[in-house]
């Protein structure tokens, strides 16, 4: 085995909203470290040590990159005054991965409303990281086992989705999916099933024109580029076992078209992966669960899955580079 394959995978983990479940589920990672991983947890040391004790983890087991809270924190009660703390952790993790100090970053959930209340325009991790990297079109993809679902649009009101879908936008998402499924997931020739927007994929224009006028031309253009995309597929049949057997990933047109299916299949163990970034970033598939914060009862399954997926993708990248 080569030296590069034997090296530990270095991951930086942001602990997220301090009033949420992030600090305690992050602490659980150190009770049983994934093999071959070296984890560094970003956050306020005193807060993380207190939440570690809550879940039965020895504080000395933590490897912490200390970022001090701006204001005292009470579990279950986010304070907009700590928004700079939350965003500062994200920015530090991103900078460290880009500088090569870590191989990938894993993020615990943040409270978007608290950040917005601080006066910062913030719609999510994906958009924030993309803006800092100068990436105009990041792509959100969730993974649960072998099921991979990406989104053409993310956090938009439903009435805004049709206007956001253009042939060029859908084509660009397909190009990003194809590149990252090939380069990060080591799928040599990714097969992408593309959902229609309307019921029955528009039924030849009877139920809407976007499927034929916007999505189908994007698929055709993608195929001319060597991208194995097919559709538009009616969303109500895109996730049947037979359809999924013929696809490595599914592209849904909006958030609640694809993610309810994926979360039904793997809630609590699904992973959010941001495609199109110059760094590898994975995250949990859930929110801050404020009602559970400080109880020690939060399920860390999705965070552990995010760590394991990030580590696995780093190893694939190393193997490909060594081949």
FIMI-509181 format. One record per residue (C-alpha): x, y, z; residue number from 1. Coordinates in steps of 0.02 Angstrom, whole numbers, always signed. Example, Ala and Ser with C-alpha at 12.3 -4.5 7.8 and 13.67 -1.06 7.14 Angstrom:
FIMI-509181
<r c1="+615" c2="-225" c3="+390" nr="1"/>
<r c1="+684" c2="-53" c3="+357" nr="2"/>
***
This chain:
FIMI-509181
<r c1="+0" c2="+0" c3="+0" nr="1"/>
<r c1="+65" c2="+173" c3="-43" nr="2"/>
<r c1="+107" c2="+301" c3="+89" nr="3"/>
<r c1="-32" c2="+418" c3="+28" nr="4"/>
<r c1="-164" c2="+285" c3="+58" nr="5"/>
<r c1="-100" c2="+251" c3="+234" nr="6"/>
<r c1="-108" c2="+433" c3="+286" nr="7"/>
<r c1="-254" c2="+479" c3="+397" nr="8"/>
<r c1="-394" c2="+580" c3="+321" nr="9"/>
<r c1="-392" c2="+753" c3="+401" nr="10"/>
<r c1="-566" c2="+823" c3="+425" nr="11"/>
<r c1="-621" c2="+987" c3="+502" nr="12"/>
<r c1="-795" c2="+987" c3="+580" nr="13"/>
<r c1="-891" c2="+1147" c3="+618" nr="14"/>
<r c1="-1003" c2="+1131" c3="+770" nr="15"/>
<r c1="-1141" c2="+1242" c3="+700" nr="16"/>
<r c1="-1272" c2="+1339" c3="+799" nr="17"/>
<r c1="-1212" c2="+1337" c3="+980" nr="18"/>
<r c1="-1389" c2="+1332" c3="+1049" nr="19"/>
<r c1="-1433" c2="+1181" c3="+941" nr="20"/>
<r c1="-1386" c2="+998" c3="+943" nr="21"/>
<r c1="-1228" c2="+1025" c3="+841" nr="22"/>
<r c1="-1102" c2="+1037" c3="+985" nr="23"/>
<r c1="-1163" c2="+879" c3="+1071" nr="24"/>
<r c1="-1178" c2="+770" c3="+915" nr="25"/>
<r c1="-1004" c2="+829" c3="+863" nr="26"/>
<r c1="-936" c2="+776" c3="+1032" nr="27"/>
<r c1="-1004" c2="+600" c3="+1007" nr="28"/>
<r c1="-886" c2="+577" c3="+860" nr="29"/>
<r c1="-740" c2="+572" c3="+982" nr="30"/>
<r c1="-815" c2="+428" c3="+1081" nr="31"/>
<r c1="-782" c2="+313" c3="+935" nr="32"/>
<r c1="-674" c2="+396" c3="+804" nr="33"/>
<r c1="-700" c2="+331" c3="+627" nr="34"/>
<r c1="-547" c2="+227" c3="+581" nr="35"/>
<r c1="-414" c2="+317" c3="+483" nr="36"/>
<r c1="-486" c2="+490" c3="+521" nr="37"/>
<r c1="-408" c2="+636" c3="+611" nr="38"/>
<r c1="-545" c2="+755" c3="+665" nr="39"/>
<r c1="-530" c2="+935" c3="+721" nr="40"/>
<r c1="-687" c2="+1013" c3="+794" nr="41"/>
<r c1="-712" c2="+1201" c3="+780" nr="42"/>
<r c1="-807" c2="+1293" c3="+916" nr="43"/>
<r c1="-798" c2="+1369" c3="+1089" nr="44"/>
<r c1="-693" c2="+1252" c3="+1195" nr="45"/>
<r c1="-792" c2="+1272" c3="+1356" nr="46"/>
<r c1="-957" c2="+1246" c3="+1266" nr="47"/>
<r c1="-894" c2="+1091" c3="+1175" nr="48"/>
<r c1="-821" c2="+1016" c3="+1333" nr="49"/>
<r c1="-984" c2="+1044" c3="+1428" nr="50"/>
<r c1="-1086" c2="+963" c3="+1290" nr="51"/>
<r c1="-960" c2="+820" c3="+1281" nr="52"/>
<r c1="-986" c2="+783" c3="+1465" nr="53"/>
<r c1="-1173" c2="+785" c3="+1433" nr="54"/>
<r c1="-1158" c2="+641" c3="+1309" nr="55"/>
<r c1="-1031" c2="+546" c3="+1411" nr="56"/>
<r c1="-875" c2="+594" c3="+1314" nr="57"/>
<r c1="-717" c2="+640" c3="+1409" nr="58"/>
<r c1="-674" c2="+820" c3="+1372" nr="59"/>
<r c1="-490" c2="+776" c3="+1351" nr="60"/>
<r c1="-538" c2="+664" c3="+1204" nr="61"/>
<r c1="-588" c2="+815" c3="+1100" nr="62"/>
<r c1="-472" c2="+893" c3="+973" nr="63"/>
<r c1="-534" c2="+1074" c3="+968" nr="64"/>
<r c1="-494" c2="+1224" c3="+861" nr="65"/>
<r c1="-551" c2="+1357" c3="+983" nr="66"/>
<r c1="-670" c2="+1492" c3="+921" nr="67"/>
<r c1="-740" c2="+1593" c3="+1067" nr="68"/>
<r c1="-925" c2="+1628" c3="+1079" nr="69"/>
<r c1="-976" c2="+1809" c3="+1059" nr="70"/>
<r c1="-1113" c2="+1795" c3="+1191" nr="71"/>
<r c1="-1159" c2="+1666" c3="+1324" nr="72"/>
<r c1="-1263" c2="+1525" c3="+1252" nr="73"/>
<r c1="-1415" c2="+1434" c3="+1320" nr="74"/>
<r c1="-1466" c2="+1270" c3="+1240" nr="75"/>
<r c1="-1624" c2="+1290" c3="+1137" nr="76"/>
<r c1="-1615" c2="+1480" c3="+1129" nr="77"/>
<r c1="-1516" c2="+1546" c3="+980" nr="78"/>
<r c1="-1449" c2="+1723" c3="+995" nr="79"/>
<r c1="-1420" c2="+1825" c3="+837" nr="80"/>
<r c1="-1270" c2="+1899" c3="+926" nr="81"/>
<r c1="-1179" c2="+1734" c3="+899" nr="82"/>
<r c1="-1202" c2="+1739" c3="+710" nr="83"/>
<r c1="-1023" c2="+1803" c3="+683" nr="84"/>
<r c1="-961" c2="+1654" c3="+785" nr="85"/>
<r c1="-1058" c2="+1531" c3="+676" nr="86"/>
<r c1="-1004" c2="+1610" c3="+512" nr="87"/>
<r c1="-826" c2="+1630" c3="+574" nr="88"/>
<r c1="-812" c2="+1443" c3="+600" nr="89"/>
<r c1="-875" c2="+1410" c3="+423" nr="90"/>
<r c1="-754" c2="+1534" c3="+348" nr="91"/>
<r c1="-607" c2="+1466" c3="+448" nr="92"/>
<r c1="-645" c2="+1287" c3="+398" nr="93"/>
<r c1="-660" c2="+1334" c3="+216" nr="94"/>
<r c1="-497" c2="+1431" c3="+219" nr="95"/>
<r c1="-406" c2="+1286" c3="+303" nr="96"/>
<r c1="-467" c2="+1159" c3="+175" nr="97"/>
<r c1="-422" c2="+1273" c3="+30" nr="98"/>
<r c1="-250" c2="+1296" c3="+105" nr="99"/>
<r c1="-225" c2="+1107" c3="+116" nr="100"/>
<r c1="-223" c2="+1096" c3="+306" nr="101"/>
<r c1="-374" c2="+979" c3="+297" nr="102"/>
<r c1="-439" c2="+862" c3="+163" nr="103"/>
<r c1="-623" c2="+906" c3="+181" nr="104"/>
<r c1="-748" c2="+995" c3="+292" nr="105"/>
<r c1="-903" c2="+929" c3="+379" nr="106"/>
<r c1="-1035" c2="+1047" c3="+446" nr="107"/>
<r c1="-1160" c2="+1031" c3="+587" nr="108"/>
<r c1="-1326" c2="+1124" c3="+566" nr="109"/>
<r c1="-1347" c2="+1312" c3="+584" nr="110"/>
<r c1="-1499" c2="+1415" c3="+629" nr="111"/>
<r c1="-1534" c2="+1518" c3="+473" nr="112"/>
<r c1="-1662" c2="+1628" c3="+558" nr="113"/>
<r c1="-1538" c2="+1681" c3="+693" nr="114"/>
<r c1="-1407" c2="+1727" c3="+563" nr="115"/>
<r c1="-1536" c2="+1824" c3="+462" nr="116"/>
<r c1="-1593" c2="+1914" c3="+620" nr="117"/>
<r c1="-1415" c2="+1974" c3="+645" nr="118"/>
<r c1="-1429" c2="+2072" c3="+483" nr="119"/>
<r c1="-1331" c2="+1952" c3="+373" nr="120"/>
<r c1="-1415" c2="+1895" c3="+212" nr="121"/>
<r c1="-1400" c2="+1706" c3="+231" nr="122"/>
<r c1="-1499" c2="+1568" c3="+144" nr="123"/>
<r c1="-1390" c2="+1420" c3="+192" nr="124"/>
<r c1="-1219" c2="+1339" c3="+202" nr="125"/>
<r c1="-1220" c2="+1297" c3="+17" nr="126"/>
<r c1="-1245" c2="+1474" c3="-43" nr="127"/>
<r c1="-1127" c2="+1550" c3="+86" nr="128"/>
<r c1="-982" c2="+1434" c3="+43" nr="129"/>
<r c1="-1011" c2="+1456" c3="-144" nr="130"/>
<r c1="-1008" c2="+1646" c3="-128" nr="131"/>
<r c1="-843" c2="+1640" c3="-33" nr="132"/>
<r c1="-769" c2="+1525" c3="-165" nr="133"/>
<r c1="-833" c2="+1632" c3="-308" nr="134"/>
<r c1="-938" c2="+1487" c3="-374" nr="135"/>
<r c1="-1094" c2="+1553" c3="-462" nr="136"/>
<r c1="-1193" c2="+1391" c3="-461" nr="137"/>
<r c1="-1168" c2="+1267" c3="-319" nr="138"/>
<r c1="-1273" c2="+1109" c3="-323" nr="139"/>
<r c1="-1350" c2="+1028" c3="-170" nr="140"/>
<r c1="-1354" c2="+839" c3="-174" nr="141"/>
<r c1="-1413" c2="+724" c3="-35" nr="142"/>
<r c1="-1350" c2="+546" c3="-20" nr="143"/>
<r c1="-1432" c2="+401" c3="+72" nr="144"/>
<r c1="-1346" c2="+237" c3="+37" nr="145"/>
<r c1="-1348" c2="+216" c3="-152" nr="146"/>
<r c1="-1482" c2="+349" c3="-179" nr="147"/>
<r c1="-1417" c2="+518" c3="-236" nr="148"/>
<r c1="-1536" c2="+664" c3="-266" nr="149"/>
<r c1="-1476" c2="+834" c3="-326" nr="150"/>
<r c1="-1579" c2="+993" c3="-341" nr="151"/>
<r c1="-1593" c2="+1113" c3="-487" nr="152"/>
<r c1="-1660" c2="+1246" c3="-367" nr="153"/>
<r c1="-1640" c2="+1250" c3="-179" nr="154"/>
<r c1="-1718" c2="+1366" c3="-52" nr="155"/>
<r c1="-1848" c2="+1456" c3="-156" nr="156"/>
<r c1="-2035" c2="+1483" c3="-131" nr="157"/>
<r c1="-2128" c2="+1361" c3="-242" nr="158"/>
<r c1="-2204" c2="+1500" c3="-347" nr="159"/>
<r c1="-2028" c2="+1561" c3="-391" nr="160"/>
<r c1="-1964" c2="+1393" c3="-455" nr="161"/>
<r c1="-2027" c2="+1399" c3="-637" nr="162"/>
<r c1="-1948" c2="+1569" c3="-665" nr="163"/>
<r c1="-1783" c2="+1507" c3="-595" nr="164"/>
<r c1="-1776" c2="+1360" c3="-715" nr="165"/>
<r c1="-1692" c2="+1401" c3="-879" nr="166"/>
<r c1="-1617" c2="+1283" c3="-1006" nr="167"/>
<r c1="-1444" c2="+1352" c3="-970" nr="168"/>
<r c1="-1466" c2="+1334" c3="-781" nr="169"/>
<r c1="-1523" c2="+1152" c3="-793" nr="170"/>
<r c1="-1381" c2="+1114" c3="-914" nr="171"/>
<r c1="-1254" c2="+1191" c3="-796" nr="172"/>
<r c1="-1319" c2="+1086" c3="-651" nr="173"/>
<r c1="-1305" c2="+929" c3="-758" nr="174"/>
<r c1="-1125" c2="+974" c3="-803" nr="175"/>
<r c1="-1080" c2="+998" c3="-620" nr="176"/>
<r c1="-1165" c2="+836" c3="-569" nr="177"/>
<r c1="-1077" c2="+739" c3="-706" nr="178"/>
<r c1="-906" c2="+810" c3="-660" nr="179"/>
<r c1="-921" c2="+779" c3="-473" nr="180"/>
<r c1="-1002" c2="+607" c3="-488" nr="181"/>
<r c1="-855" c2="+560" c3="-598" nr="182"/>
<r c1="-715" c2="+647" c3="-504" nr="183"/>
<r c1="-774" c2="+637" c3="-322" nr="184"/>
<r c1="-882" c2="+480" c3="-323" nr="185"/>
<r c1="-775" c2="+384" c3="-449" nr="186"/>
<r c1="-923" c2="+341" c3="-562" nr="187"/>
<r c1="-842" c2="+330" c3="-733" nr="188"/>
<r c1="-998" c2="+366" c3="-837" nr="189"/>
<r c1="-1133" c2="+437" c3="-722" nr="190"/>
<r c1="-1315" c2="+407" c3="-773" nr="191"/>
<r c1="-1428" c2="+551" c3="-721" nr="192"/>
<r c1="-1618" c2="+541" c3="-720" nr="193"/>
<r c1="-1694" c2="+714" c3="-738" nr="194"/>
<r c1="-1865" c2="+746" c3="-662" nr="195"/>
<r c1="-1996" c2="+849" c3="-751" nr="196"/>
<r c1="-2067" c2="+1001" c3="-663" nr="197"/>
<r c1="-2252" c2="+971" c3="-690" nr="198"/>
<r c1="-2363" c2="+820" c3="-659" nr="199"/>
<r c1="-2331" c2="+685" c3="-790" nr="200"/>
<r c1="-2183" c2="+791" c3="-851" nr="201"/>
<r c1="-2307" c2="+912" c3="-927" nr="202"/>
<r c1="-2401" c2="+780" c3="-1028" nr="203"/>
<r c1="-2351" c2="+855" c3="-1196" nr="204"/>
<r c1="-2391" c2="+1032" c3="-1141" nr="205"/>
<r c1="-2563" c2="+994" c3="-1069" nr="206"/>
<r c1="-2501" c2="+1020" c3="-890" nr="207"/>
<r c1="-2366" c2="+1150" c3="-919" nr="208"/>
<r c1="-2236" c2="+1200" c3="-1047" nr="209"/>
<r c1="-2076" c2="+1200" c3="-944" nr="210"/>
<r c1="-2039" c2="+1015" c3="-968" nr="211"/>
<r c1="-2037" c2="+1025" c3="-1157" nr="212"/>
<r c1="-1974" c2="+1203" c3="-1179" nr="213"/>
<r c1="-1842" c2="+1213" c3="-1041" nr="214"/>
<r c1="-1792" c2="+1043" c3="-969" nr="215"/>
<r c1="-1793" c2="+934" c3="-1125" nr="216"/>
<r c1="-1675" c2="+1051" c3="-1222" nr="217"/>
<r c1="-1556" c2="+1052" c3="-1073" nr="218"/>
<r c1="-1551" c2="+863" c3="-1074" nr="219"/>
<r c1="-1521" c2="+860" c3="-1262" nr="220"/>
<r c1="-1379" c2="+985" c3="-1246" nr="221"/>
<r c1="-1303" c2="+885" c3="-1104" nr="222"/>
<r c1="-1304" c2="+728" c3="-1209" nr="223"/>
<r c1="-1207" c2="+816" c3="-1346" nr="224"/>
<r c1="-1073" c2="+848" c3="-1214" nr="225"/>
<r c1="-1061" c2="+663" c3="-1172" nr="226"/>
<r c1="-1170" c2="+674" c3="-1016" nr="227"/>
<r c1="-1283" c2="+523" c3="-996" nr="228"/>
<r c1="-1442" c2="+615" c3="-943" nr="229"/>
<r c1="-1618" c2="+557" c3="-982" nr="230"/>
<r c1="-1792" c2="+628" c3="-958" nr="231"/>
<r c1="-1886" c2="+730" c3="-915" nr="232"/>
<r c1="-1954" c2="+589" c3="-809" nr="233"/>
<r c1="-2120" c2="+608" c3="-718" nr="234"/>
<r c1="-2070" c2="+636" c3="-537" nr="235"/>
<r c1="-2202" c2="+516" c3="-472" nr="236"/>
<r c1="-2113" c2="+370" c3="-557" nr="237"/>
<r c1="-1933" c2="+431" c3="-553" nr="238"/>
<r c1="-1902" c2="+348" c3="-385" nr="239"/>
<r c1="-1972" c2="+176" c3="-419" nr="240"/>
<r c1="-1847" c2="+33" c3="-398" nr="241"/>
<r c1="-1843" c2="-1" c3="-585" nr="242"/>
<r c1="-1809" c2="+181" c3="-627" nr="243"/>
<r c1="-1674" c2="+199" c3="-494" nr="244"/>
<r c1="-1586" c2="+43" c3="-557" nr="245"/>
<r c1="-1551" c2="+138" c3="-718" nr="246"/>
<r c1="-1482" c2="+296" c3="-635" nr="247"/>
<r c1="-1333" c2="+341" c3="-527" nr="248"/>
<r c1="-1417" c2="+503" c3="-472" nr="249"/>
<r c1="-1581" c2="+595" c3="-493" nr="250"/>
<r c1="-1597" c2="+781" c3="-529" nr="251"/>
<r c1="-1755" c2="+853" c3="-450" nr="252"/>
<r c1="-1817" c2="+1024" c3="-503" nr="253"/>
<r c1="-1855" c2="+1090" c3="-329" nr="254"/>
<r c1="-1822" c2="+1054" c3="-146" nr="255"/>
<r c1="-1981" c2="+963" c3="-98" nr="256"/>
<r c1="-1992" c2="+863" c3="-259" nr="257"/>
<r c1="-1840" c2="+756" c3="-222" nr="258"/>
<r c1="-1794" c2="+770" c3="-40" nr="259"/>
<r c1="-1951" c2="+696" c3="+41" nr="260"/>
<r c1="-1914" c2="+533" c3="-50" nr="261"/>
<r c1="-1731" c2="+533" c3="+0" nr="262"/>
<r c1="-1767" c2="+576" c3="+181" nr="263"/>
<r c1="-1898" c2="+440" c3="+190" nr="264"/>
<r c1="-1766" c2="+319" c3="+129" nr="265"/>
<r c1="-1630" c2="+376" c3="+247" nr="266"/>
<r c1="-1681" c2="+510" c3="+371" nr="267"/>
<r c1="-1556" c2="+525" c3="+511" nr="268"/>
<r c1="-1422" c2="+442" c3="+407" nr="269"/>
<r c1="-1426" c2="+544" c3="+246" nr="270"/>
<r c1="-1287" c2="+663" c3="+198" nr="271"/>
<r c1="-1289" c2="+831" c3="+110" nr="272"/>
<r c1="-1147" c2="+853" c3="-15" nr="273"/>
<r c1="-1111" c2="+1019" c3="-101" nr="274"/>
<r c1="-1062" c2="+993" c3="-283" nr="275"/>
<r c1="-968" c2="+1120" c3="-386" nr="276"/>
<r c1="-855" c2="+1185" c3="-247" nr="277"/>
<r c1="-665" c2="+1179" c3="-257" nr="278"/>
<r c1="-669" c2="+1089" c3="-88" nr="279"/>
<r c1="-758" c2="+935" c3="-24" nr="280"/>
<r c1="-898" c2="+977" c3="+97" nr="281"/>
<r c1="-1025" c2="+861" c3="+176" nr="282"/>
<r c1="-1158" c2="+898" c3="+305" nr="283"/>
<r c1="-1304" c2="+827" c3="+402" nr="284"/>
<r c1="-1477" c2="+808" c3="+327" nr="285"/>
<r c1="-1568" c2="+891" c3="+474" nr="286"/>
<r c1="-1584" c2="+1054" c3="+567" nr="287"/>
<r c1="-1534" c2="+1118" c3="+737" nr="288"/>
<r c1="-1673" c2="+1025" c3="+832" nr="289"/>
<r c1="-1682" c2="+1160" c3="+966" nr="290"/>
<r c1="-1807" c2="+1062" c3="+1070" nr="291"/>
<r c1="-1679" c2="+923" c3="+1092" nr="292"/>
<r c1="-1527" c2="+1034" c3="+1120" nr="293"/>
<r c1="-1444" c2="+1003" c3="+1287" nr="294"/>
<r c1="-1540" c2="+842" c3="+1317" nr="295"/>
<r c1="-1406" c2="+722" c3="+1257" nr="296"/>
<r c1="-1538" c2="+625" c3="+1160" nr="297"/>
<r c1="-1504" c2="+690" c3="+984" nr="298"/>
<r c1="-1462" c2="+557" c3="+855" nr="299"/>
<r c1="-1286" c2="+585" c3="+784" nr="300"/>
<r c1="-1313" c2="+461" c3="+641" nr="301"/>
<r c1="-1318" c2="+587" c3="+500" nr="302"/>
<r c1="-1162" c2="+677" c3="+561" nr="303"/>
<r c1="-1066" c2="+514" c3="+575" nr="304"/>
<r c1="-1126" c2="+467" c3="+400" nr="305"/>
<r c1="-1065" c2="+637" c3="+338" nr="306"/>
<r c1="-893" c2="+606" c3="+413" nr="307"/>
<r c1="-884" c2="+430" c3="+341" nr="308"/>
<r c1="-937" c2="+488" c3="+168" nr="309"/>
<r c1="-811" c2="+630" c3="+169" nr="310"/>
<r c1="-673" c2="+512" c3="+221" nr="311"/>
<r c1="-723" c2="+385" c3="+89" nr="312"/>
<r c1="-723" c2="+516" c3="-48" nr="313"/>
<r c1="-552" c2="+580" c3="+5" nr="314"/>
<r c1="-483" c2="+403" c3="-4" nr="315"/>
<r c1="-557" c2="+380" c3="-178" nr="316"/>
<r c1="-475" c2="+540" c3="-233" nr="317"/>
<r c1="-307" c2="+483" c3="-164" nr="318"/>
<r c1="-322" c2="+314" c3="-249" nr="319"/>
<r c1="-365" c2="+395" c3="-415" nr="320"/>
<r c1="-215" c2="+512" c3="-399" nr="321"/>
<r c1="-100" c2="+367" c3="-360" nr="322"/>
<r c1="-163" c2="+258" c3="-503" nr="323"/>
***
